[in-house]
Amino acid sequence: WRGSSWMQMNYLTLVGAQRFDGTALSWLPDAARRGALASQFAEHWNPDTGEGLGAIPQTWSALAVALDGEPTAAG
């Protein structure tokens, strides 16, 4: 399946992966930031073109600013 990129799913995937392997998905923070910027912080975006879809701007996309490559999960 190749569908839209959703910022909250990118973030949660990264947090979950890093619980098991600190280097897993090391490319994801940069890709998420680029996607959020290219889509003007859209709710979700086309992963191939960066075209913003859904609500623009959408606060979930602001998570891209918080991604520093080493997110931490509470607990």
mmCIF file of the N, C-alpha and C atoms, coordinates in Angstrom:
data_MODEL
# 
_entry.id   MODEL 
# 
loop_
_atom_site.group_PDB 
_atom_site.id 
_atom_site.type_symbol 
_atom_site.label_atom_id 
_atom_site.label_alt_id 
_atom_site.label_comp_id 
_atom_site.label_asym_id 
_atom_site.label_entity_id 
_atom_site.label_seq_id 
_atom_site.pdbx_PDB_ins_code 
_atom_site.Cartn_x 
_atom_site.Cartn_y 
_atom_site.Cartn_z 
_atom_site.occupancy 
_atom_site.B_iso_or_equiv 
_atom_site.pdbx_formal_charge 
_atom_site.auth_seq_id 
_atom_site.auth_comp_id 
_atom_site.auth_asym_id 
_atom_site.auth_atom_id 
_atom_site.pdbx_PDB_model_num 
ATOM 1   N N  . TRP A 1 1  ? 0.839  -1.160 0.000  1.00 0.00 ? 1  TRP A N  1 
ATOM 2   C CA . TRP A 1 1  ? 0.000  0.000  0.000  1.00 0.00 ? 1  TRP A CA 1 
ATOM 3   C C  . TRP A 1 1  ? 0.887  1.227  0.000  1.00 0.00 ? 1  TRP A C  1 
ATOM 4   N N  . ARG A 1 2  ? 0.548  2.169  -0.845 1.00 0.00 ? 2  ARG A N  1 
ATOM 5   C CA . ARG A 1 2  ? 1.318  3.408  -0.937 1.00 0.00 ? 2  ARG A CA 1 
ATOM 6   C C  . ARG A 1 2  ? 0.320  4.545  -0.866 1.00 0.00 ? 2  ARG A C  1 
ATOM 7   N N  . GLY A 1 3  ? 0.159  5.088  0.307  1.00 0.00 ? 3  GLY A N  1 
ATOM 8   C CA . GLY A 1 3  ? -0.819 6.152  0.476  1.00 0.00 ? 3  GLY A CA 1 
ATOM 9   C C  . GLY A 1 3  ? -0.192 7.384  1.073  1.00 0.00 ? 3  GLY A C  1 
ATOM 10  N N  . SER A 1 4  ? -1.034 8.248  1.568  1.00 0.00 ? 4  SER A N  1 
ATOM 11  C CA . SER A 1 4  ? -0.588 9.502  2.166  1.00 0.00 ? 4  SER A CA 1 
ATOM 12  C C  . SER A 1 4  ? 0.320  9.263  3.362  1.00 0.00 ? 4  SER A C  1 
ATOM 13  N N  . SER A 1 5  ? 1.151  10.243 3.631  1.00 0.00 ? 5  SER A N  1 
ATOM 14  C CA . SER A 1 5  ? 2.001  10.239 4.814  1.00 0.00 ? 5  SER A CA 1 
ATOM 15  C C  . SER A 1 5  ? 1.315  11.085 5.881  1.00 0.00 ? 5  SER A C  1 
ATOM 16  N N  . TRP A 1 6  ? 1.100  10.503 7.044  1.00 0.00 ? 6  TRP A N  1 
ATOM 17  C CA . TRP A 1 6  ? 0.429  11.190 8.147  1.00 0.00 ? 6  TRP A CA 1 
ATOM 18  C C  . TRP A 1 6  ? 1.453  11.438 9.246  1.00 0.00 ? 6  TRP A C  1 
ATOM 19  N N  . MET A 1 7  ? 1.615  12.678 9.647  1.00 0.00 ? 7  MET A N  1 
ATOM 20  C CA . MET A 1 7  ? 2.660  13.043 10.602 1.00 0.00 ? 7  MET A CA 1 
ATOM 21  C C  . MET A 1 7  ? 2.547  12.293 11.916 1.00 0.00 ? 7  MET A C  1 
ATOM 22  N N  . GLN A 1 8  ? 1.349  12.159 12.466 1.00 0.00 ? 8  GLN A N  1 
ATOM 23  C CA . GLN A 1 8  ? 1.221  11.481 13.761 1.00 0.00 ? 8  GLN A CA 1 
ATOM 24  C C  . GLN A 1 8  ? 1.628  10.018 13.657 1.00 0.00 ? 8  GLN A C  1 
ATOM 25  N N  . MET A 1 9  ? 1.383  9.383  12.514 1.00 0.00 ? 9  MET A N  1 
ATOM 26  C CA . MET A 1 9  ? 1.795  7.995  12.339 1.00 0.00 ? 9  MET A CA 1 
ATOM 27  C C  . MET A 1 9  ? 3.316  7.894  12.184 1.00 0.00 ? 9  MET A C  1 
ATOM 28  N N  . ASN A 1 10 ? 3.911  8.854  11.477 1.00 0.00 ? 10 ASN A N  1 
ATOM 29  C CA . ASN A 1 10 ? 5.375  8.886  11.366 1.00 0.00 ? 10 ASN A CA 1 
ATOM 30  C C  . ASN A 1 10 ? 5.998  8.988  12.754 1.00 0.00 ? 10 ASN A C  1 
ATOM 31  N N  . TYR A 1 11 ? 5.481  9.891  13.559 1.00 0.00 ? 11 TYR A N  1 
ATOM 32  C CA . TYR A 1 11 ? 6.023  10.124 14.895 1.00 0.00 ? 11 TYR A CA 1 
ATOM 33  C C  . TYR A 1 11 ? 5.886  8.877  15.767 1.00 0.00 ? 11 TYR A C  1 
ATOM 34  N N  . LEU A 1 12 ? 4.690  8.301  15.808 1.00 0.00 ? 12 LEU A N  1 
ATOM 35  C CA . LEU A 1 12 ? 4.468  7.131  16.653 1.00 0.00 ? 12 LEU A CA 1 
ATOM 36  C C  . LEU A 1 12 ? 5.279  5.930  16.178 1.00 0.00 ? 12 LEU A C  1 
ATOM 37  N N  . THR A 1 13 ? 5.444  5.777  14.883 1.00 0.00 ? 13 THR A N  1 
ATOM 38  C CA . THR A 1 13 ? 6.276  4.707  14.342 1.00 0.00 ? 13 THR A CA 1 
ATOM 39  C C  . THR A 1 13 ? 7.721  4.871  14.782 1.00 0.00 ? 13 THR A C  1 
ATOM 40  N N  . LEU A 1 14 ? 8.214  6.095  14.729 1.00 0.00 ? 14 LEU A N  1 
ATOM 41  C CA . LEU A 1 14 ? 9.593  6.358  15.133 1.00 0.00 ? 14 LEU A CA 1 
ATOM 42  C C  . LEU A 1 14 ? 9.797  6.089  16.621 1.00 0.00 ? 14 LEU A C  1 
ATOM 43  N N  . VAL A 1 15 ? 8.882  6.558  17.451 1.00 0.00 ? 15 VAL A N  1 
ATOM 44  C CA . VAL A 1 15 ? 8.996  6.326  18.896 1.00 0.00 ? 15 VAL A CA 1 
ATOM 45  C C  . VAL A 1 15 ? 8.979  4.824  19.192 1.00 0.00 ? 15 VAL A C  1 
ATOM 46  N N  . GLY A 1 16 ? 8.053  4.100  18.563 1.00 0.00 ? 16 GLY A N  1 
ATOM 47  C CA . GLY A 1 16 ? 7.964  2.661  18.787 1.00 0.00 ? 16 GLY A CA 1 
ATOM 48  C C  . GLY A 1 16 ? 9.210  1.920  18.316 1.00 0.00 ? 16 GLY A C  1 
ATOM 49  N N  . ALA A 1 17 ? 9.708  2.272  17.142 1.00 0.00 ? 17 ALA A N  1 
ATOM 50  C CA . ALA A 1 17 ? 10.895 1.601  16.601 1.00 0.00 ? 17 ALA A CA 1 
ATOM 51  C C  . ALA A 1 17 ? 12.106 1.839  17.479 1.00 0.00 ? 17 ALA A C  1 
ATOM 52  N N  . GLN A 1 18 ? 12.225 3.022  18.022 1.00 0.00 ? 18 GLN A N  1 
ATOM 53  C CA . GLN A 1 18 ? 13.407 3.327  18.830 1.00 0.00 ? 18 GLN A CA 1 
ATOM 54  C C  . GLN A 1 18 ? 13.378 2.657  20.192 1.00 0.00 ? 18 GLN A C  1 
ATOM 55  N N  . ARG A 1 19 ? 12.249 2.127  20.594 1.00 0.00 ? 19 ARG A N  1 
ATOM 56  C CA . ARG A 1 19 ? 12.215 1.344  21.829 1.00 0.00 ? 19 ARG A CA 1 
ATOM 57  C C  . ARG A 1 19 ? 12.966 0.029  21.652 1.00 0.00 ? 19 ARG A C  1 
ATOM 58  N N  . PHE A 1 20 ? 13.067 -0.435 20.410 1.00 0.00 ? 20 PHE A N  1 
ATOM 59  C CA . PHE A 1 20 ? 13.697 -1.710 20.122 1.00 0.00 ? 20 PHE A CA 1 
ATOM 60  C C  . PHE A 1 20 ? 15.086 -1.578 19.510 1.00 0.00 ? 20 PHE A C  1 
ATOM 61  N N  . ASP A 1 21 ? 15.327 -0.489 18.777 1.00 0.00 ? 21 ASP A N  1 
ATOM 62  C CA . ASP A 1 21 ? 16.609 -0.296 18.106 1.00 0.00 ? 21 ASP A CA 1 
ATOM 63  C C  . ASP A 1 21 ? 16.837 1.205  17.965 1.00 0.00 ? 21 ASP A C  1 
ATOM 64  N N  . GLY A 1 22 ? 17.802 1.729  18.660 1.00 0.00 ? 22 GLY A N  1 
ATOM 65  C CA . GLY A 1 22 ? 18.053 3.165  18.673 1.00 0.00 ? 22 GLY A CA 1 
ATOM 66  C C  . GLY A 1 22 ? 18.383 3.771  17.325 1.00 0.00 ? 22 GLY A C  1 
ATOM 67  N N  . THR A 1 23 ? 18.792 2.938  16.372 1.00 0.00 ? 23 THR A N  1 
ATOM 68  C CA . THR A 1 23 ? 19.140 3.462  15.051 1.00 0.00 ? 23 THR A CA 1 
ATOM 69  C C  . THR A 1 23 ? 18.050 3.208  14.016 1.00 0.00 ? 23 THR A C  1 
ATOM 70  N N  . ALA A 1 24 ? 17.002 2.516  14.412 1.00 0.00 ? 24 ALA A N  1 
ATOM 71  C CA . ALA A 1 24 ? 15.936 2.189  13.462 1.00 0.00 ? 24 ALA A CA 1 
ATOM 72  C C  . ALA A 1 24 ? 15.294 3.453  12.913 1.00 0.00 ? 24 ALA A C  1 
ATOM 73  N N  . LEU A 1 25 ? 15.041 3.431  11.639 1.00 0.00 ? 25 LEU A N  1 
ATOM 74  C CA . LEU A 1 25 ? 14.343 4.531  10.964 1.00 0.00 ? 25 LEU A CA 1 
ATOM 75  C C  . LEU A 1 25 ? 15.030 5.878  11.153 1.00 0.00 ? 25 LEU A C  1 
ATOM 76  N N  . SER A 1 26 ? 16.348 5.879  11.152 1.00 0.00 ? 26 SER A N  1 
ATOM 77  C CA . SER A 1 26 ? 17.084 7.125  11.366 1.00 0.00 ? 26 SER A CA 1 
ATOM 78  C C  . SER A 1 26 ? 16.796 8.167  10.288 1.00 0.00 ? 26 SER A C  1 
ATOM 79  N N  . TRP A 1 27 ? 16.305 7.741  9.151  1.00 0.00 ? 27 TRP A N  1 
ATOM 80  C CA . TRP A 1 27 ? 15.980 8.643  8.047  1.00 0.00 ? 27 TRP A CA 1 
ATOM 81  C C  . TRP A 1 27 ? 14.631 9.336  8.242  1.00 0.00 ? 27 TRP A C  1 
ATOM 82  N N  . LEU A 1 28 ? 13.776 8.795  9.133  1.00 0.00 ? 28 LEU A N  1 
ATOM 83  C CA . LEU A 1 28 ? 12.406 9.291  9.244  1.00 0.00 ? 28 LEU A CA 1 
ATOM 84  C C  . LEU A 1 28 ? 12.272 10.736 9.732  1.00 0.00 ? 28 LEU A C  1 
ATOM 85  N N  . PRO A 1 29 ? 13.027 11.191 10.732 1.00 0.00 ? 29 PRO A N  1 
ATOM 86  C CA . PRO A 1 29 ? 12.850 12.587 11.166 1.00 0.00 ? 29 PRO A CA 1 
ATOM 87  C C  . PRO A 1 29 ? 13.086 13.597 10.043 1.00 0.00 ? 29 PRO A C  1 
ATOM 88  N N  . ASP A 1 30 ? 14.144 13.399 9.267  1.00 0.00 ? 30 ASP A N  1 
ATOM 89  C CA . ASP A 1 30 ? 14.425 14.329 8.176  1.00 0.00 ? 30 ASP A CA 1 
ATOM 90  C C  . ASP A 1 30 ? 13.339 14.260 7.109  1.00 0.00 ? 30 ASP A C  1 
ATOM 91  N N  . ALA A 1 31 ? 12.909 13.048 6.760  1.00 0.00 ? 31 ALA A N  1 
ATOM 92  C CA . ALA A 1 31 ? 11.859 12.888 5.753  1.00 0.00 ? 31 ALA A CA 1 
ATOM 93  C C  . ALA A 1 31 ? 10.551 13.524 6.226  1.00 0.00 ? 31 ALA A C  1 
ATOM 94  N N  . ALA A 1 32 ? 10.225 13.358 7.502  1.00 0.00 ? 32 ALA A N  1 
ATOM 95  C CA . ALA A 1 32 ? 8.995  13.941 8.041  1.00 0.00 ? 32 ALA A CA 1 
ATOM 96  C C  . ALA A 1 32 ? 9.057  15.461 8.040  1.00 0.00 ? 32 ALA A C  1 
ATOM 97  N N  . ARG A 1 33 ? 10.200 16.012 8.410  1.00 0.00 ? 33 ARG A N  1 
ATOM 98  C CA . ARG A 1 33 ? 10.355 17.476 8.393  1.00 0.00 ? 33 ARG A CA 1 
ATOM 99  C C  . ARG A 1 33 ? 10.216 18.021 6.979  1.00 0.00 ? 33 ARG A C  1 
ATOM 100 N N  . ARG A 1 34 ? 10.879 17.354 6.021  1.00 0.00 ? 34 ARG A N  1 
ATOM 101 C CA . ARG A 1 34 ? 10.792 17.813 4.630  1.00 0.00 ? 34 ARG A CA 1 
ATOM 102 C C  . ARG A 1 34 ? 9.366  17.714 4.107  1.00 0.00 ? 34 ARG A C  1 
ATOM 103 N N  . GLY A 1 35 ? 8.678  16.635 4.447  1.00 0.00 ? 35 GLY A N  1 
ATOM 104 C CA . GLY A 1 35 ? 7.288  16.474 4.011  1.00 0.00 ? 35 GLY A CA 1 
ATOM 105 C C  . GLY A 1 35 ? 6.368  17.515 4.608  1.00 0.00 ? 35 GLY A C  1 
ATOM 106 N N  . ALA A 1 36 ? 6.535  17.781 5.898  1.00 0.00 ? 36 ALA A N  1 
ATOM 107 C CA . ALA A 1 36 ? 5.696  18.782 6.554  1.00 0.00 ? 36 ALA A CA 1 
ATOM 108 C C  . ALA A 1 36 ? 5.930  20.165 5.954  1.00 0.00 ? 36 ALA A C  1 
ATOM 109 N N  . LEU A 1 37 ? 7.178  20.511 5.709  1.00 0.00 ? 37 LEU A N  1 
ATOM 110 C CA . LEU A 1 37 ? 7.479  21.820 5.117  1.00 0.00 ? 37 LEU A CA 1 
ATOM 111 C C  . LEU A 1 37 ? 6.978  21.927 3.688  1.00 0.00 ? 37 LEU A C  1 
ATOM 112 N N  . ALA A 1 38 ? 7.211  20.887 2.889  1.00 0.00 ? 38 ALA A N  1 
ATOM 113 C CA . ALA A 1 38 ? 6.781  20.910 1.483  1.00 0.00 ? 38 ALA A CA 1 
ATOM 114 C C  . ALA A 1 38 ? 5.266  21.011 1.364  1.00 0.00 ? 38 ALA A C  1 
ATOM 115 N N  . SER A 1 39 ? 4.550  20.419 2.318  1.00 0.00 ? 39 SER A N  1 
ATOM 116 C CA . SER A 1 39 ? 3.084  20.416 2.272  1.00 0.00 ? 39 SER A CA 1 
ATOM 117 C C  . SER A 1 39 ? 2.479  21.610 3.005  1.00 0.00 ? 39 SER A C  1 
ATOM 118 N N  . GLN A 1 40 ? 3.325  22.491 3.514  1.00 0.00 ? 40 GLN A N  1 
ATOM 119 C CA . GLN A 1 40 ? 2.893  23.658 4.300  1.00 0.00 ? 40 GLN A CA 1 
ATOM 120 C C  . GLN A 1 40 ? 2.145  23.213 5.561  1.00 0.00 ? 40 GLN A C  1 
ATOM 121 N N  . PHE A 1 41 ? 2.691  22.188 6.208  1.00 0.00 ? 41 PHE A N  1 
ATOM 122 C CA . PHE A 1 41 ? 2.149  21.621 7.441  1.00 0.00 ? 41 PHE A CA 1 
ATOM 123 C C  . PHE A 1 41 ? 0.726  21.103 7.270  1.00 0.00 ? 41 PHE A C  1 
ATOM 124 N N  . ALA A 1 42 ? 0.506  20.388 6.162  1.00 0.00 ? 42 ALA A N  1 
ATOM 125 C CA . ALA A 1 42 ? -0.810 19.813 5.874  1.00 0.00 ? 42 ALA A CA 1 
ATOM 126 C C  . ALA A 1 42 ? -1.116 18.642 6.808  1.00 0.00 ? 42 ALA A C  1 
ATOM 127 N N  . GLU A 1 43 ? -2.381 18.292 6.873  1.00 0.00 ? 43 GLU A N  1 
ATOM 128 C CA . GLU A 1 43 ? -2.835 17.174 7.690  1.00 0.00 ? 43 GLU A CA 1 
ATOM 129 C C  . GLU A 1 43 ? -2.149 15.875 7.270  1.00 0.00 ? 43 GLU A C  1 
ATOM 130 N N  . HIS A 1 44 ? -2.026 15.685 5.978  1.00 0.00 ? 44 HIS A N  1 
ATOM 131 C CA . HIS A 1 44 ? -1.271 14.566 5.416  1.00 0.00 ? 44 HIS A CA 1 
ATOM 132 C C  . HIS A 1 44 ? -0.818 14.992 4.033  1.00 0.00 ? 44 HIS A C  1 
ATOM 133 N N  . TRP A 1 45 ? 0.130  14.242 3.472  1.00 0.00 ? 45 TRP A N  1 
ATOM 134 C CA . TRP A 1 45 ? 0.660  14.668 2.180  1.00 0.00 ? 45 TRP A CA 1 
ATOM 135 C C  . TRP A 1 45 ? 1.013  13.470 1.317  1.00 0.00 ? 45 TRP A C  1 
ATOM 136 N N  . ASN A 1 46 ? 1.092  13.745 0.021  1.00 0.00 ? 46 ASN A N  1 
ATOM 137 C CA . ASN A 1 46 ? 1.483  12.731 -0.937 1.00 0.00 ? 46 ASN A CA 1 
ATOM 138 C C  . ASN A 1 46 ? 2.956  12.422 -0.700 1.00 0.00 ? 46 ASN A C  1 
ATOM 139 N N  . PRO A 1 47 ? 3.311  11.151 -0.433 1.00 0.00 ? 47 PRO A N  1 
ATOM 140 C CA . PRO A 1 47 ? 4.699  10.827 -0.109 1.00 0.00 ? 47 PRO A CA 1 
ATOM 141 C C  . PRO A 1 47 ? 5.662  10.976 -1.291 1.00 0.00 ? 47 PRO A C  1 
ATOM 142 N N  . ASP A 1 48 ? 5.133  10.990 -2.498 1.00 0.00 ? 48 ASP A N  1 
ATOM 143 C CA . ASP A 1 48 ? 5.992  11.124 -3.670 1.00 0.00 ? 48 ASP A CA 1 
ATOM 144 C C  . ASP A 1 48 ? 6.215  12.575 -4.076 1.00 0.00 ? 48 ASP A C  1 
ATOM 145 N N  . THR A 1 49 ? 5.179  13.393 -3.980 1.00 0.00 ? 49 THR A N  1 
ATOM 146 C CA . THR A 1 49 ? 5.274  14.772 -4.466 1.00 0.00 ? 49 THR A CA 1 
ATOM 147 C C  . THR A 1 49 ? 5.358  15.808 -3.357 1.00 0.00 ? 49 THR A C  1 
ATOM 148 N N  . GLY A 1 50 ? 4.938  15.435 -2.142 1.00 0.00 ? 50 GLY A N  1 
ATOM 149 C CA . GLY A 1 50 ? 4.893  16.401 -1.044 1.00 0.00 ? 50 GLY A CA 1 
ATOM 150 C C  . GLY A 1 50 ? 3.663  17.289 -1.079 1.00 0.00 ? 50 GLY A C  1 
ATOM 151 N N  . GLU A 1 51 ? 2.767  17.065 -2.045 1.00 0.00 ? 51 GLU A N  1 
ATOM 152 C CA . GLU A 1 51 ? 1.552  17.872 -2.144 1.00 0.00 ? 51 GLU A CA 1 
ATOM 153 C C  . GLU A 1 51 ? 0.735  17.738 -0.869 1.00 0.00 ? 51 GLU A C  1 
ATOM 154 N N  . GLY A 1 52 ? 0.366  18.869 -0.273 1.00 0.00 ? 52 GLY A N  1 
ATOM 155 C CA . GLY A 1 52 ? -0.429 18.871 0.937  1.00 0.00 ? 52 GLY A CA 1 
ATOM 156 C C  . GLY A 1 52 ? -1.844 18.423 0.676  1.00 0.00 ? 52 GLY A C  1 
ATOM 157 N N  . LEU A 1 53 ? -2.375 17.593 1.556  1.00 0.00 ? 53 LEU A N  1 
ATOM 158 C CA . LEU A 1 53 ? -3.731 17.072 1.443  1.00 0.00 ? 53 LEU A CA 1 
ATOM 159 C C  . LEU A 1 53 ? -4.444 17.297 2.773  1.00 0.00 ? 53 LEU A C  1 
ATOM 160 N N  . GLY A 1 54 ? -5.746 17.365 2.735  1.00 0.00 ? 54 GLY A N  1 
ATOM 161 C CA . GLY A 1 54 ? -6.504 17.567 3.961  1.00 0.00 ? 54 GLY A CA 1 
ATOM 162 C C  . GLY A 1 54 ? -6.384 18.997 4.451  1.00 0.00 ? 54 GLY A C  1 
ATOM 163 N N  . ALA A 1 55 ? -6.509 19.177 5.747  1.00 0.00 ? 55 ALA A N  1 
ATOM 164 C CA . ALA A 1 55 ? -6.458 20.507 6.357  1.00 0.00 ? 55 ALA A CA 1 
ATOM 165 C C  . ALA A 1 55 ? -5.043 21.083 6.274  1.00 0.00 ? 55 ALA A C  1 
ATOM 166 N N  . ILE A 1 56 ? -4.950 22.354 5.917  1.00 0.00 ? 56 ILE A N  1 
ATOM 167 C CA . ILE A 1 56 ? -3.656 23.055 5.838  1.00 0.00 ? 56 ILE A CA 1 
ATOM 168 C C  . ILE A 1 56 ? -3.820 24.409 6.504  1.00 0.00 ? 56 ILE A C  1 
ATOM 169 N N  . PRO A 1 57 ? -3.080 24.725 7.527  1.00 0.00 ? 57 PRO A N  1 
ATOM 170 C CA . PRO A 1 57 ? -2.151 23.870 8.276  1.00 0.00 ? 57 PRO A CA 1 
ATOM 171 C C  . PRO A 1 57 ? -2.895 22.970 9.259  1.00 0.00 ? 57 PRO A C  1 
ATOM 172 N N  . GLN A 1 58 ? -2.219 21.974 9.740  1.00 0.00 ? 58 GLN A N  1 
ATOM 173 C CA . GLN A 1 58 ? -2.766 21.014 10.688 1.00 0.00 ? 58 GLN A CA 1 
ATOM 174 C C  . GLN A 1 58 ? -1.740 20.847 11.807 1.00 0.00 ? 58 GLN A C  1 
ATOM 175 N N  . THR A 1 59 ? -2.180 20.950 13.041 1.00 0.00 ? 59 THR A N  1 
ATOM 176 C CA . THR A 1 59 ? -1.239 20.962 14.160 1.00 0.00 ? 59 THR A CA 1 
ATOM 177 C C  . THR A 1 59 ? -0.443 19.675 14.317 1.00 0.00 ? 59 THR A C  1 
ATOM 178 N N  . TRP A 1 60 ? -0.964 18.524 13.889 1.00 0.00 ? 60 TRP A N  1 
ATOM 179 C CA . TRP A 1 60 ? -0.176 17.298 13.985 1.00 0.00 ? 60 TRP A CA 1 
ATOM 180 C C  . TRP A 1 60 ? 1.132  17.429 13.224 1.00 0.00 ? 60 TRP A C  1 
ATOM 181 N N  . SER A 1 61 ? 1.114  18.162 12.122 1.00 0.00 ? 61 SER A N  1 
ATOM 182 C CA . SER A 1 61 ? 2.343  18.318 11.339 1.00 0.00 ? 61 SER A CA 1 
ATOM 183 C C  . SER A 1 61 ? 3.391  19.117 12.082 1.00 0.00 ? 61 SER A C  1 
ATOM 184 N N  . ALA A 1 62 ? 2.989  19.857 13.096 1.00 0.00 ? 62 ALA A N  1 
ATOM 185 C CA . ALA A 1 62 ? 3.959  20.583 13.900 1.00 0.00 ? 62 ALA A CA 1 
ATOM 186 C C  . ALA A 1 62 ? 4.879  19.620 14.659 1.00 0.00 ? 62 ALA A C  1 
ATOM 187 N N  . LEU A 1 63 ? 4.500  18.350 14.758 1.00 0.00 ? 63 LEU A N  1 
ATOM 188 C CA . LEU A 1 63 ? 5.398  17.359 15.366 1.00 0.00 ? 63 LEU A CA 1 
ATOM 189 C C  . LEU A 1 63 ? 6.722  17.274 14.630 1.00 0.00 ? 63 LEU A C  1 
ATOM 190 N N  . ALA A 1 64 ? 6.727  17.652 13.357 1.00 0.00 ? 64 ALA A N  1 
ATOM 191 C CA . ALA A 1 64 ? 7.969  17.627 12.586 1.00 0.00 ? 64 ALA A CA 1 
ATOM 192 C C  . ALA A 1 64 ? 9.024  18.496 13.237 1.00 0.00 ? 64 ALA A C  1 
ATOM 193 N N  . VAL A 1 65 ? 8.605  19.567 13.870 1.00 0.00 ? 65 VAL A N  1 
ATOM 194 C CA . VAL A 1 65 ? 9.532  20.470 14.544 1.00 0.00 ? 65 VAL A CA 1 
ATOM 195 C C  . VAL A 1 65 ? 10.136 19.784 15.762 1.00 0.00 ? 65 VAL A C  1 
ATOM 196 N N  . ALA A 1 66 ? 9.369  18.904 16.403 1.00 0.00 ? 66 ALA A N  1 
ATOM 197 C CA . ALA A 1 66 ? 9.835  18.223 17.612 1.00 0.00 ? 66 ALA A CA 1 
ATOM 198 C C  . ALA A 1 66 ? 10.762 17.053 17.307 1.00 0.00 ? 66 ALA A C  1 
ATOM 199 N N  . LEU A 1 67 ? 10.747 16.554 16.086 1.00 0.00 ? 67 LEU A N  1 
ATOM 200 C CA . LEU A 1 67 ? 11.575 15.399 15.757 1.00 0.00 ? 67 LEU A CA 1 
ATOM 201 C C  . LEU A 1 67 ? 13.040 15.807 15.674 1.00 0.00 ? 67 LEU A C  1 
ATOM 202 N N  . ASP A 1 68 ? 13.833 15.250 16.548 1.00 0.00 ? 68 ASP A N  1 
ATOM 203 C CA . ASP A 1 68 ? 15.265 15.561 16.519 1.00 0.00 ? 68 ASP A CA 1 
ATOM 204 C C  . ASP A 1 68 ? 16.084 14.315 16.250 1.00 0.00 ? 68 ASP A C  1 
ATOM 205 N N  . GLY A 1 69 ? 15.412 13.239 15.853 1.00 0.00 ? 69 GLY A N  1 
ATOM 206 C CA . GLY A 1 69 ? 16.102 11.994 15.581 1.00 0.00 ? 69 GLY A CA 1 
ATOM 207 C C  . GLY A 1 69 ? 16.185 11.081 16.790 1.00 0.00 ? 69 GLY A C  1 
ATOM 208 N N  . GLU A 1 70 ? 15.885 11.611 17.970 1.00 0.00 ? 70 GLU A N  1 
ATOM 209 C CA . GLU A 1 70 ? 15.936 10.808 19.172 1.00 0.00 ? 70 GLU A CA 1 
ATOM 210 C C  . GLU A 1 70 ? 14.748 11.111 20.064 1.00 0.00 ? 70 GLU A C  1 
ATOM 211 N N  . PRO A 1 71 ? 13.515 10.799 19.604 1.00 0.00 ? 71 PRO A N  1 
ATOM 212 C CA . PRO A 1 71 ? 12.353 11.061 20.452 1.00 0.00 ? 71 PRO A CA 1 
ATOM 213 C C  . PRO A 1 71 ? 12.366 10.148 21.662 1.00 0.00 ? 71 PRO A C  1 
ATOM 214 N N  . THR A 1 72 ? 11.723 10.559 22.697 1.00 0.00 ? 72 THR A N  1 
ATOM 215 C CA . THR A 1 72 ? 11.603 9.727  23.883 1.00 0.00 ? 72 THR A CA 1 
ATOM 216 C C  . THR A 1 72 ? 10.132 9.508  24.161 1.00 0.00 ? 72 THR A C  1 
ATOM 217 N N  . ALA A 1 73 ? 9.833  8.345  24.655 1.00 0.00 ? 73 ALA A N  1 
ATOM 218 C CA . ALA A 1 73 ? 8.444  8.027  25.002 1.00 0.00 ? 73 ALA A CA 1 
ATOM 219 C C  . ALA A 1 73 ? 8.308  8.126  26.516 1.00 0.00 ? 73 ALA A C  1 
ATOM 220 N N  . ALA A 1 74 ? 7.205  8.658  26.963 1.00 0.00 ? 74 ALA A N  1 
ATOM 221 C CA . ALA A 1 74 ? 6.960  8.773  28.404 1.00 0.00 ? 74 ALA A CA 1 
ATOM 222 C C  . ALA A 1 74 ? 6.846  7.378  28.998 1.00 0.00 ? 74 ALA A C  1 
ATOM 223 N N  . GLY A 1 75 ? 7.401  7.219  30.179 1.00 0.00 ? 75 GLY A N  1 
ATOM 224 C CA . GLY A 1 75 ? 7.269  5.948  30.880 1.00 0.00 ? 75 GLY A CA 1 
ATOM 225 C C  . GLY A 1 75 ? 8.391  5.111  30.689 1.00 0.00 ? 75 GLY A C  1 
# 
